[in-house]
Amino acid sequence: MMPDQYEGVTEFVGYGEAAMYLGLQRNTLSSYVARGIGPQERLDSDGKPERRIVGQYLLPVFDRAELDRWATQRPGQGARTDLVSSIM
């Protein structure tokens, strides 16, 4: 069994880290979050998305537990959730 490279990691800062963990492209994850179909960003005490300064960038923070929850519930690749079955 291969060791888990994310063992002990509880949070991911930025779309890049979170996307790598999920096996997605950074732009795919940021698009999902922008459209409201991605994992929930961690919220601060005011209920606003938490941000961290890394270099010159203000990046979102994701909890590993939320990424795991979202990954198990997301539709498969290419799934059309906007269509209704026409079988009668």
Backbone as XML, in Angstrom:
<?xml version="1.0"?>
<chain id="A" units="angstrom">
  <residue number="1" name="MET">
    <atom name="N" x="0.846" y="-1.188" z="0.000"/>
    <atom name="CA" x="0.000" y="0.000" z="0.000"/>
    <atom name="C" x="0.890" y="1.249" z="0.000"/>
  </residue>
  <residue number="2" name="MET">
    <atom name="N" x="0.549" y="2.203" z="-0.869"/>
    <atom name="CA" x="1.322" y="3.443" z="-0.940"/>
    <atom name="C" x="0.951" y="4.369" z="0.213"/>
  </residue>
  <residue number="3" name="PRO">
    <atom name="N" x="1.933" y="5.079" z="0.768"/>
    <atom name="CA" x="1.611" y="6.032" z="1.829"/>
    <atom name="C" x="0.796" y="7.196" z="1.267"/>
  </residue>
  <residue number="4" name="ASP">
    <atom name="N" x="-0.099" y="7.696" z="2.081"/>
    <atom name="CA" x="-0.940" y="8.828" z="1.689"/>
    <atom name="C" x="-0.099" y="10.098" z="1.742"/>
  </residue>
  <residue number="5" name="GLN">
    <atom name="N" x="0.145" y="10.726" z="0.577"/>
    <atom name="CA" x="0.973" y="11.937" z="0.564"/>
    <atom name="C" x="0.296" y="13.094" z="1.287"/>
  </residue>
  <residue number="6" name="TYR">
    <atom name="N" x="-1.012" y="12.977" z="1.557"/>
    <atom name="CA" x="-1.745" y="14.035" z="2.255"/>
    <atom name="C" x="-2.038" y="13.677" z="3.709"/>
  </residue>
  <residue number="7" name="GLU">
    <atom name="N" x="-1.364" y="12.650" z="4.229"/>
    <atom name="CA" x="-1.587" y="12.233" z="5.609"/>
    <atom name="C" x="-1.299" y="13.396" z="6.554"/>
  </residue>
  <residue number="8" name="GLY">
    <atom name="N" x="-2.237" y="13.667" z="7.422"/>
    <atom name="CA" x="-2.090" y="14.746" z="8.389"/>
    <atom name="C" x="-2.497" y="16.115" z="7.867"/>
  </residue>
  <residue number="9" name="VAL">
    <atom name="N" x="-2.759" y="16.240" z="6.572"/>
    <atom name="CA" x="-3.169" y="17.527" z="5.996"/>
    <atom name="C" x="-4.657" y="17.721" z="6.252"/>
  </residue>
  <residue number="10" name="THR">
    <atom name="N" x="-5.014" y="18.849" z="6.855"/>
    <atom name="CA" x="-6.420" y="19.110" z="7.167"/>
    <atom name="C" x="-7.002" y="20.267" z="6.370"/>
  </residue>
  <residue number="11" name="GLU">
    <atom name="N" x="-6.136" y="21.042" z="5.708"/>
    <atom name="CA" x="-6.624" y="22.173" z="4.921"/>
    <atom name="C" x="-5.751" y="22.384" z="3.698"/>
  </residue>
  <residue number="12" name="PHE">
    <atom name="N" x="-6.351" y="23.002" z="2.690"/>
    <atom name="CA" x="-5.644" y="23.339" z="1.461"/>
    <atom name="C" x="-5.864" y="24.816" z="1.197"/>
  </residue>
  <residue number="13" name="VAL">
    <atom name="N" x="-4.785" y="25.533" z="0.897"/>
    <atom name="CA" x="-4.861" y="26.969" z="0.629"/>
    <atom name="C" x="-4.720" y="27.177" z="-0.872"/>
  </residue>
  <residue number="14" name="GLY">
    <atom name="N" x="-5.742" y="27.747" z="-1.470"/>
    <atom name="CA" x="-5.730" y="28.050" z="-2.900"/>
    <atom name="C" x="-6.380" y="26.958" z="-3.729"/>
  </residue>
  <residue number="15" name="TYR">
    <atom name="N" x="-6.834" y="27.368" z="-4.899"/>
    <atom name="CA" x="-7.475" y="26.425" z="-5.813"/>
    <atom name="C" x="-6.489" y="25.375" z="-6.321"/>
  </residue>
  <residue number="16" name="GLY">
    <atom name="N" x="-5.231" y="25.756" z="-6.498"/>
    <atom name="CA" x="-4.237" y="24.833" z="-7.027"/>
    <atom name="C" x="-4.032" y="23.621" z="-6.129"/>
  </residue>
  <residue number="17" name="GLU">
    <atom name="N" x="-3.817" y="23.852" z="-4.834"/>
    <atom name="CA" x="-3.620" y="22.748" z="-3.887"/>
    <atom name="C" x="-4.855" y="21.868" z="-3.796"/>
  </residue>
  <residue number="18" name="ALA">
    <atom name="N" x="-6.023" y="22.502" z="-3.669"/>
    <atom name="CA" x="-7.268" y="21.745" z="-3.537"/>
    <atom name="C" x="-7.555" y="20.950" z="-4.808"/>
  </residue>
  <residue number="19" name="ALA">
    <atom name="N" x="-7.321" y="21.550" z="-5.968"/>
    <atom name="CA" x="-7.563" y="20.863" z="-7.241"/>
    <atom name="C" x="-6.634" y="19.667" z="-7.394"/>
  </residue>
  <residue number="20" name="MET">
    <atom name="N" x="-5.372" y="19.823" z="-7.019"/>
    <atom name="CA" x="-4.428" y="18.715" z="-7.113"/>
    <atom name="C" x="-4.895" y="17.552" z="-6.237"/>
  </residue>
  <residue number="21" name="TYR">
    <atom name="N" x="-5.349" y="17.855" z="-5.033"/>
    <atom name="CA" x="-5.844" y="16.827" z="-4.125"/>
    <atom name="C" x="-7.047" y="16.090" z="-4.734"/>
  </residue>
  <residue number="22" name="LEU">
    <atom name="N" x="-7.927" y="16.840" z="-5.413"/>
    <atom name="CA" x="-9.133" y="16.249" z="-5.999"/>
    <atom name="C" x="-8.891" y="15.606" z="-7.361"/>
  </residue>
  <residue number="23" name="GLY">
    <atom name="N" x="-7.729" y="15.870" z="-7.952"/>
    <atom name="CA" x="-7.442" y="15.326" z="-9.277"/>
    <atom name="C" x="-8.080" y="16.131" z="-10.391"/>
  </residue>
  <residue number="24" name="LEU">
    <atom name="N" x="-8.276" y="17.426" z="-10.145"/>
    <atom name="CA" x="-8.876" y="18.336" z="-11.129"/>
    <atom name="C" x="-7.851" y="19.373" z="-11.563"/>
  </residue>
  <residue number="25" name="GLN">
    <atom name="N" x="-8.172" y="20.094" z="-12.610"/>
    <atom name="CA" x="-7.377" y="21.253" z="-13.005"/>
    <atom name="C" x="-7.796" y="22.433" z="-12.127"/>
  </residue>
  <residue number="26" name="ARG">
    <atom name="N" x="-6.872" y="23.339" z="-11.868"/>
    <atom name="CA" x="-7.155" y="24.515" z="-11.029"/>
    <atom name="C" x="-8.339" y="25.307" z="-11.561"/>
  </residue>
  <residue number="27" name="ASN">
    <atom name="N" x="-8.368" y="25.558" z="-12.877"/>
    <atom name="CA" x="-9.450" y="26.352" z="-13.463"/>
    <atom name="C" x="-10.793" y="25.641" z="-13.370"/>
  </residue>
  <residue number="28" name="THR">
    <atom name="N" x="-10.788" y="24.313" z="-13.438"/>
    <atom name="CA" x="-12.031" y="23.554" z="-13.307"/>
    <atom name="C" x="-12.612" y="23.754" z="-11.920"/>
  </residue>
  <residue number="29" name="LEU">
    <atom name="N" x="-11.775" y="23.617" z="-10.898"/>
    <atom name="CA" x="-12.258" y="23.785" z="-9.528"/>
    <atom name="C" x="-12.744" y="25.207" z="-9.288"/>
  </residue>
  <residue number="30" name="SER">
    <atom name="N" x="-11.989" y="26.202" z="-9.717"/>
    <atom name="CA" x="-12.425" y="27.586" z="-9.471"/>
    <atom name="C" x="-13.722" y="27.878" z="-10.208"/>
  </residue>
  <residue number="31" name="SER">
    <atom name="N" x="-13.908" y="27.287" z="-11.379"/>
    <atom name="CA" x="-15.163" y="27.455" z="-12.117"/>
    <atom name="C" x="-16.328" y="26.807" z="-11.372"/>
  </residue>
  <residue number="32" name="TYR">
    <atom name="N" x="-16.108" y="25.591" z="-10.853"/>
    <atom name="CA" x="-17.159" y="24.917" z="-10.076"/>
    <atom name="C" x="-17.569" y="25.764" z="-8.872"/>
  </residue>
  <residue number="33" name="VAL">
    <atom name="N" x="-16.584" y="26.298" z="-8.146"/>
    <atom name="CA" x="-16.874" y="27.105" z="-6.962"/>
    <atom name="C" x="-17.617" y="28.381" z="-7.365"/>
  </residue>
  <residue number="34" name="ALA">
    <atom name="N" x="-17.185" y="29.032" z="-8.433"/>
    <atom name="CA" x="-17.833" y="30.271" z="-8.889"/>
    <atom name="C" x="-19.290" y="30.033" z="-9.288"/>
  </residue>
  <residue number="35" name="ARG">
    <atom name="N" x="-19.562" y="28.849" z="-9.859"/>
    <atom name="CA" x="-20.935" y="28.521" z="-10.278"/>
    <atom name="C" x="-21.774" y="27.923" z="-9.149"/>
  </residue>
  <residue number="36" name="GLY">
    <atom name="N" x="-21.179" y="27.761" z="-7.978"/>
    <atom name="CA" x="-21.924" y="27.240" z="-6.835"/>
    <atom name="C" x="-22.104" y="25.738" z="-6.820"/>
  </residue>
  <residue number="37" name="ILE">
    <atom name="N" x="-21.319" y="25.014" z="-7.633"/>
    <atom name="CA" x="-21.441" y="23.556" z="-7.659"/>
    <atom name="C" x="-20.177" y="22.871" z="-7.147"/>
  </residue>
  <residue number="38" name="GLY">
    <atom name="N" x="-19.259" y="23.649" z="-6.615"/>
    <atom name="CA" x="-18.010" y="23.103" z="-6.094"/>
    <atom name="C" x="-18.062" y="22.962" z="-4.594"/>
  </residue>
  <residue number="39" name="PRO">
    <atom name="N" x="-16.953" y="22.526" z="-4.005"/>
    <atom name="CA" x="-16.893" y="22.399" z="-2.547"/>
    <atom name="C" x="-16.975" y="23.770" z="-1.877"/>
  </residue>
  <residue number="40" name="GLN">
    <atom name="N" x="-17.540" y="23.779" z="-0.692"/>
    <atom name="CA" x="-17.690" y="25.013" z="0.087"/>
    <atom name="C" x="-16.334" y="25.444" z="0.632"/>
  </residue>
  <residue number="41" name="GLU">
    <atom name="N" x="-15.999" y="26.707" z="0.433"/>
    <atom name="CA" x="-14.783" y="27.252" z="1.032"/>
    <atom name="C" x="-15.006" y="27.399" z="2.534"/>
  </residue>
  <residue number="42" name="ARG">
    <atom name="N" x="-13.919" y="27.338" z="3.305"/>
    <atom name="CA" x="-14.036" y="27.546" z="4.750"/>
    <atom name="C" x="-14.529" y="28.964" z="5.014"/>
  </residue>
  <residue number="43" name="LEU">
    <atom name="N" x="-15.414" y="29.102" z="5.980"/>
    <atom name="CA" x="-15.957" y="30.409" z="6.334"/>
    <atom name="C" x="-15.282" y="30.933" z="7.588"/>
  </residue>
  <residue number="44" name="ASP">
    <atom name="N" x="-15.105" y="32.264" z="7.645"/>
    <atom name="CA" x="-14.522" y="32.870" z="8.836"/>
    <atom name="C" x="-15.627" y="33.117" z="9.871"/>
  </residue>
  <residue number="45" name="SER">
    <atom name="N" x="-15.292" y="33.767" z="10.960"/>
    <atom name="CA" x="-16.249" y="33.989" z="12.049"/>
    <atom name="C" x="-17.409" y="34.899" z="11.640"/>
  </residue>
  <residue number="46" name="ASP">
    <atom name="N" x="-17.230" y="35.663" z="10.554"/>
    <atom name="CA" x="-18.305" y="36.532" z="10.062"/>
    <atom name="C" x="-19.164" y="35.843" z="9.008"/>
  </residue>
  <residue number="47" name="GLY">
    <atom name="N" x="-18.860" y="34.586" z="8.708"/>
    <atom name="CA" x="-19.619" y="33.852" z="7.700"/>
    <atom name="C" x="-19.190" y="34.138" z="6.272"/>
  </residue>
  <residue number="48" name="LYS">
    <atom name="N" x="-18.058" y="34.813" z="6.120"/>
    <atom name="CA" x="-17.515" y="35.102" z="4.789"/>
    <atom name="C" x="-16.421" y="34.084" z="4.470"/>
  </residue>
  <residue number="49" name="PRO">
    <atom name="N" x="-16.195" y="33.807" z="3.174"/>
    <atom name="CA" x="-15.126" y="32.869" z="2.827"/>
    <atom name="C" x="-13.774" y="33.341" z="3.381"/>
  </residue>
  <residue number="50" name="GLU">
    <atom name="N" x="-13.082" y="32.420" z="4.068"/>
    <atom name="CA" x="-11.767" y="32.729" z="4.636"/>
    <atom name="C" x="-10.745" y="32.856" z="3.516"/>
  </residue>
  <residue number="51" name="ARG">
    <atom name="N" x="-9.836" y="33.818" z="3.650"/>
    <atom name="CA" x="-8.773" y="34.032" z="2.674"/>
    <atom name="C" x="-7.436" y="34.104" z="3.394"/>
  </residue>
  <residue number="52" name="ARG">
    <atom name="N" x="-6.382" y="33.636" z="2.723"/>
    <atom name="CA" x="-5.019" y="33.720" z="3.238"/>
    <atom name="C" x="-4.158" y="34.436" z="2.213"/>
  </residue>
  <residue number="53" name="ILE">
    <atom name="N" x="-3.241" y="35.254" z="2.698"/>
    <atom name="CA" x="-2.314" y="35.945" z="1.820"/>
    <atom name="C" x="-1.118" y="35.029" z="1.597"/>
  </residue>
  <residue number="54" name="VAL">
    <atom name="N" x="-0.859" y="34.719" z="0.329"/>
    <atom name="CA" x="0.310" y="33.923" z="-0.061"/>
    <atom name="C" x="1.004" y="34.725" z="-1.150"/>
  </residue>
  <residue number="55" name="GLY">
    <atom name="N" x="2.179" y="35.268" z="-0.816"/>
    <atom name="CA" x="2.857" y="36.155" z="-1.754"/>
    <atom name="C" x="1.992" y="37.397" z="-1.955"/>
  </residue>
  <residue number="56" name="GLN">
    <atom name="N" x="1.625" y="37.653" z="-3.196"/>
    <atom name="CA" x="0.780" y="38.819" z="-3.484"/>
    <atom name="C" x="-0.686" y="38.435" z="-3.697"/>
  </residue>
  <residue number="57" name="TYR">
    <atom name="N" x="-1.009" y="37.162" z="-3.451"/>
    <atom name="CA" x="-2.357" y="36.672" z="-3.747"/>
    <atom name="C" x="-3.173" y="36.423" z="-2.481"/>
  </residue>
  <residue number="58" name="LEU">
    <atom name="N" x="-4.464" y="36.625" z="-2.584"/>
    <atom name="CA" x="-5.427" y="36.347" z="-1.534"/>
    <atom name="C" x="-6.153" y="35.069" z="-1.939"/>
  </residue>
  <residue number="59" name="LEU">
    <atom name="N" x="-5.876" y="33.957" z="-1.261"/>
    <atom name="CA" x="-6.345" y="32.641" z="-1.698"/>
    <atom name="C" x="-7.413" y="32.069" z="-0.771"/>
  </residue>
  <residue number="60" name="PRO">
    <atom name="N" x="-8.356" y="31.307" z="-1.332"/>
    <atom name="CA" x="-9.382" y="30.652" z="-0.510"/>
    <atom name="C" x="-8.785" y="29.488" z="0.276"/>
  </residue>
  <residue number="61" name="VAL">
    <atom name="N" x="-9.473" y="29.106" z="1.342"/>
    <atom name="CA" x="-9.045" y="27.987" z="2.171"/>
    <atom name="C" x="-10.139" y="26.923" z="2.128"/>
  </residue>
  <residue number="62" name="PHE">
    <atom name="N" x="-9.737" y="25.676" z="1.905"/>
    <atom name="CA" x="-10.672" y="24.555" z="1.868"/>
    <atom name="C" x="-10.294" y="23.553" z="2.955"/>
  </residue>
  <residue number="63" name="ASP">
    <atom name="N" x="-11.292" y="23.028" z="3.660"/>
    <atom name="CA" x="-11.066" y="21.948" z="4.621"/>
    <atom name="C" x="-11.011" y="20.624" z="3.876"/>
  </residue>
  <residue number="64" name="ARG">
    <atom name="N" x="-10.090" y="19.761" z="4.274"/>
    <atom name="CA" x="-9.970" y="18.456" z="3.628"/>
    <atom name="C" x="-11.274" y="17.661" z="3.758"/>
  </residue>
  <residue number="65" name="ALA">
    <atom name="N" x="-11.917" y="17.722" z="4.903"/>
    <atom name="CA" x="-13.168" y="16.983" z="5.107"/>
    <atom name="C" x="-14.235" y="17.433" z="4.114"/>
  </residue>
  <residue number="66" name="GLU">
    <atom name="N" x="-14.295" y="18.729" z="3.823"/>
    <atom name="CA" x="-15.276" y="19.242" z="2.851"/>
    <atom name="C" x="-14.928" y="18.774" z="1.445"/>
  </residue>
  <residue number="67" name="LEU">
    <atom name="N" x="-13.646" y="18.768" z="1.100"/>
    <atom name="CA" x="-13.243" y="18.283" z="-0.222"/>
    <atom name="C" x="-13.580" y="16.805" z="-0.381"/>
  </residue>
  <residue number="68" name="ASP">
    <atom name="N" x="-13.347" y="16.020" z="0.672"/>
    <atom name="CA" x="-13.678" y="14.592" z="0.623"/>
    <atom name="C" x="-15.183" y="14.393" z="0.477"/>
  </residue>
  <residue number="69" name="ARG">
    <atom name="N" x="-15.977" y="15.146" z="1.229"/>
    <atom name="CA" x="-17.434" y="15.047" z="1.156"/>
    <atom name="C" x="-17.919" y="15.388" z="-0.240"/>
  </residue>
  <residue number="70" name="TRP">
    <atom name="N" x="-17.420" y="16.487" z="-0.785"/>
    <atom name="CA" x="-17.837" y="16.935" z="-2.117"/>
    <atom name="C" x="-17.442" y="15.914" z="-3.183"/>
  </residue>
  <residue number="71" name="ALA">
    <atom name="N" x="-16.240" y="15.369" z="-3.076"/>
    <atom name="CA" x="-15.754" y="14.419" z="-4.076"/>
    <atom name="C" x="-16.618" y="13.161" z="-4.132"/>
  </residue>
  <residue number="72" name="THR">
    <atom name="N" x="-17.139" y="12.724" z="-2.988"/>
    <atom name="CA" x="-17.963" y="11.513" z="-2.979"/>
    <atom name="C" x="-19.373" y="11.775" z="-3.486"/>
  </residue>
  <residue number="73" name="GLN">
    <atom name="N" x="-19.807" y="13.037" z="-3.496"/>
    <atom name="CA" x="-21.180" y="13.362" z="-3.890"/>
    <atom name="C" x="-21.295" y="13.983" z="-5.272"/>
  </residue>
  <residue number="74" name="ARG">
    <atom name="N" x="-20.187" y="14.328" z="-5.890"/>
    <atom name="CA" x="-20.283" y="15.005" z="-7.187"/>
    <atom name="C" x="-20.645" y="14.010" z="-8.271"/>
  </residue>
  <residue number="75" name="PRO">
    <atom name="N" x="-21.400" y="14.470" z="-9.282"/>
    <atom name="CA" x="-21.749" y="13.573" z="-10.386"/>
    <atom name="C" x="-20.501" y="13.155" z="-11.152"/>
  </residue>
  <residue number="76" name="GLY">
    <atom name="N" x="-20.573" y="12.033" z="-11.822"/>
    <atom name="CA" x="-19.446" y="11.560" z="-12.612"/>
    <atom name="C" x="-19.129" y="12.498" z="-13.752"/>
  </residue>
  <residue number="77" name="GLN">
    <atom name="N" x="-17.948" y="12.360" z="-14.305"/>
    <atom name="CA" x="-17.506" y="13.206" z="-15.397"/>
    <atom name="C" x="-18.458" y="13.055" z="-16.583"/>
  </residue>
  <residue number="78" name="GLY">
    <atom name="N" x="-18.929" y="14.163" z="-17.093"/>
    <atom name="CA" x="-19.822" y="14.147" z="-18.242"/>
    <atom name="C" x="-21.288" y="13.949" z="-17.876"/>
  </residue>
  <residue number="79" name="ALA">
    <atom name="N" x="-21.604" y="13.824" z="-16.580"/>
    <atom name="CA" x="-22.997" y="13.619" z="-16.175"/>
    <atom name="C" x="-23.806" y="14.877" z="-16.448"/>
  </residue>
  <residue number="80" name="ARG">
    <atom name="N" x="-24.972" y="14.716" z="-17.039"/>
    <atom name="CA" x="-25.861" y="15.849" z="-17.312"/>
    <atom name="C" x="-26.948" y="15.864" z="-16.246"/>
  </residue>
  <residue number="81" name="THR">
    <atom name="N" x="-26.736" y="16.662" z="-15.216"/>
    <atom name="CA" x="-27.707" y="16.739" z="-14.127"/>
    <atom name="C" x="-28.841" y="17.697" z="-14.442"/>
  </residue>
  <residue number="82" name="ASP">
    <atom name="N" x="-28.736" y="18.418" z="-15.565"/>
    <atom name="CA" x="-29.770" y="19.380" z="-15.927"/>
    <atom name="C" x="-30.881" y="18.760" z="-16.771"/>
  </residue>
  <residue number="83" name="LEU">
    <atom name="N" x="-30.728" y="17.504" z="-17.150"/>
    <atom name="CA" x="-31.713" y="16.852" z="-18.000"/>
    <atom name="C" x="-32.648" y="15.989" z="-17.165"/>
  </residue>
  <residue number="84" name="VAL">
    <atom name="N" x="-33.904" y="15.942" z="-17.568"/>
    <atom name="CA" x="-34.895" y="15.120" z="-16.901"/>
    <atom name="C" x="-35.155" y="13.915" z="-17.798"/>
  </residue>
  <residue number="85" name="SER">
    <atom name="N" x="-35.275" y="12.758" z="-17.203"/>
    <atom name="CA" x="-35.531" y="11.550" z="-17.967"/>
    <atom name="C" x="-36.829" y="11.686" z="-18.755"/>
  </residue>
  <residue number="86" name="SER">
    <atom name="N" x="-36.798" y="11.293" z="-20.022"/>
    <atom name="CA" x="-37.994" y="11.394" z="-20.858"/>
    <atom name="C" x="-38.703" y="10.047" z="-20.995"/>
  </residue>
  <residue number="87" name="ILE">
    <atom name="N" x="-38.253" y="9.048" z="-20.235"/>
    <atom name="CA" x="-38.880" y="7.730" z="-20.281"/>
    <atom name="C" x="-40.224" y="7.800" z="-19.557"/>
  </residue>
  <residue number="88" name="MET">
    <atom name="N" x="-41.273" y="7.334" z="-20.228"/>
    <atom name="CA" x="-42.604" y="7.376" z="-19.613"/>
    <atom name="C" x="-43.158" y="5.997" z="-19.496"/>
  </residue>
</chain>
